[in-house]
Amino acid sequence: MEPDPSKALTSLIRWESSLDGLIVEANQCDRITGPSVHLDRPAVRAVLRRCISGDVDVLELPRWADSVHMMERVEIDEVDVDLLSQFLFEVSTPELFEPITVDACRRWLKRLESA
């Protein structure tokens, strides 16, 4: 059985290991024609929870968000496109909005749970 070329994109969305390696692999995968992968609220909430708990470095969240946002093959379901696109944009550009902190992650998590 051939490996799924979209696995690198899914691994990035889930932030399954070192961000540097995930970004390199996802960029390579993104250049290959293939099916899209979906970013959804549960995936973003899981990443935010991991930032809050210290499982991943909250200061790396802007790089994660920027990478996910720039992937051509990452799609967002229509029902969540406005909210998740806003999340990715604001988090990936903290210099335009607010610094990324655990408190900022908590606010986004609350917003994603209530929307």
Buried (B, 14 or more C-beta within 10 A) or exposed (E): EEEEBBBBBBBBBEBEEEBEEBBEBBBEBBEEEEEEBBBBBEBBBBBBBBBBEEEBEBEBBBBBBBBBBBBEBBBBEEEBEEBBEEBBBBBBEBEEEEEBBEEBBBEBBEEBEEE
